[in-house]
Amino acid sequence: MPVTSLPDWIAHYAQPENIWFAKRLSANDTQQTRGHQAGPYIPKTLLFSVLPGLNKNAEENPRVALDAFVDSHADVRTVSAIWYNGQLFGKTRNETRVTGWGGLGSAMLDPKSTGALAVFVFEGGASGETKALHVWVTDENGYEDEVLEDVLGPIDPGTHLIWRPGDPINLFGAGTVASCQLKPPQMPPAWLGAFPSASEIVRKAVELRPLQSESADVRLIRRRECEFEIFKAVEQALEGPRVVAGFSDLNQFLALSQTILQRRKSRSGRSLELQTREIFVEQGLIEGVDFSHGAAVEGGKRPDFVFPSKAAYEDPAYPPGRLRMLAAKTTARDRWRQILNEADRIGTKHLLTLQEGVSETQYAEMRTANVKLVVPAPLLSKYPNSVQPELVTLESFVAELRTLRT
């Protein structure tokens, strides 16, 4: 049981002297991969900042002990922040992790936590040495993810957020400058007057990252990264001047914050779906013939994609065994059940996700419910060995769709 409610926890630790770090736990963070150094990866720059005693070049694998409170599960541990600095001693490793969470009995290392949103609060870290570490690992019902993302914005798999509460600069997130991070003169003029639609940004990402020699799986991942850089650049161009100018009262600041966060959540929900549609078209599938996007079926339900078409789906003479559907969700841990009631005529539901692994237990639940995961090829290695043979890549899924034509 949590020691407090999540909204109260957020209010208590949303203080400017604290540093927040948020990420979705990958299979390499939990015990899903059976790693020897089990524990979440946290960037060196952050850990060196909040735990200065960790930055010791002359010592191999220096560590700092820290009291950790997993408040979401009423668990208290003394953990170790470790800099695996073997690269300085003729080896290859150079990363920082926080270990010592207590094995599979800990919510942090439970394979079921793969894909969970985890927030680490380094108490007092903004002003010097951290006093303690407070952690919240979300459960599987989805409510806690929504509560945290209402504050932080969407946290996609493979990304992270570092936030000092009260710092408005973090509205735009951190990130390195990339070729997709456009300057205002490089943007269509209309974008500087009103925020472009999700479809417009996706098309710009396709223009900047055509990648026609790459597989559909690689294109999807690289374009999505590019798209988010474009999104943040437009966000900065439109909202940055308002932040710099300041606010006449707190309500103005809160209104802008909510606008930005809600826009980010909306973008995250649509991005994967729209990027996938672009790839279907590039792969030679014809909308309305080979697939229908967002079409209403029985009961007004709108699966992301139905194959080969809505017309085929609604034709009672068309064999159900030749119908397919695909849902696109960045995370699957708490959302895969949402697709079970979509497209009643189709027994097996396909789900495209960017989540970096699932637990074997959760995958067994999906398989029992006739949900088949579609995972971009570069992410396959993040799944359990026992699960990998049953995963479908986007490239192979498209190949299967082509057979529906005959």
C-alpha positions, 0 to 999 in steps of 0.5 A: 500500500502507498504511504500516501495518495499520489496527488499528495505525494506530488504536492509534497515533493514539488518543491524547488530544492528537489530534482525530479527524474522521470522515465519508463522502466525498461527491461534492462532497468528491472530484473526482466533481463536477469542482469547482474547490476539490476537497477535503473539507468540514470544519466551521469550528469544528473547523478554527479550533480545531486551526488557530487561524491560519486564523481571520482575518476581515480577510483574504479566503480565509485559508489554512494549509499543513499536512503531510498523510499519507494513511497508507492509501495511502502518500501524502504532501502539503502541503495547504491548509486554506482558509476561503472567507469571501467572505460577509464581503466581499460574496460568498456563500461561507462554508465551510472545506475542505482542498485540495491533495491532488494531483488524481485521483491522490490517494485523497482525490479519486479518484471511486472514493472517493465514499462511502468512510469517511475519518478525519482525525487532527489530530495534537496538535490538542487541545492547540494548533496541529496538527503534521500531518494523518494520514488513512485512506480506506477501501477497497471491501472493507468490512473497514476500514469495520467496523474503524473503526466498531467504534471510532467507531460507525456513520458515515452519509452526510451526518453526521460525528463529532468525537472526542478519544480517551479522551473518554467524552462523545463516546459520545453524539455531537455534535448540535444540539438538535432537537424530536425530541431528547426529554427523559426526561419526554417518553419513554414510561415503559418506555423509561427502564427498558429500551432501546426496540426499533428499531421503537418508535423508528421509530414515534415518529419517524413520530408526531413527523414525520408530514409527510403533505404531503411526498413519500415521499423527503422523509419518509424523510430527515427522519424518519431524522434525527428518529429518530437524535435520539430514539435519542441522547436515549434513549441519554443518558437511560439511559447518561448517569448511568452515565458521570457516575457513573464507573467502578470499572475500565477493563473497566466503561468498555470494556463500556459503550462496546462496548454503546453502539457495538454498539447504534448499529451495529444501529440503523443497519443496521435503521433505513432498512429499517424507515423504508421499510416505514412509508412503503410502508404510508402509500402504500397498499401492504398487507403480505402483498399488495403487499409482504413484509418480511424473508420467507425465500425460497430457501436461507433468504435474506431480502431486505429486501422482495419485491414483490408478495408472498412467495406470488407469488414462490414461485408458479412460475406468477407471471411473473418479470418482474412480481416486484421486490425491494428492499434498503435499505442506507445506503451502497452502495460496499462493500455493493451486491454483497451483494444479488446472490444475493438473490431468484434469480427476480428479475433486476434488484435494486433498492437503496435507499441514502442514499449521497451519490453514486457514481463513474461506474465503480462505477455501470457495475459496478452496471448490468452486474450488473443493480443499479438504485439507488433514491435519495431525490430530495433526494440526486439532485444529488449523483450524476454528471450521466451517472448521474442519469437512470437513478436511481429515486426512492422515490416513483417506485419506489412508483408502479411497485409499484402497477402490479404489482397489475393 
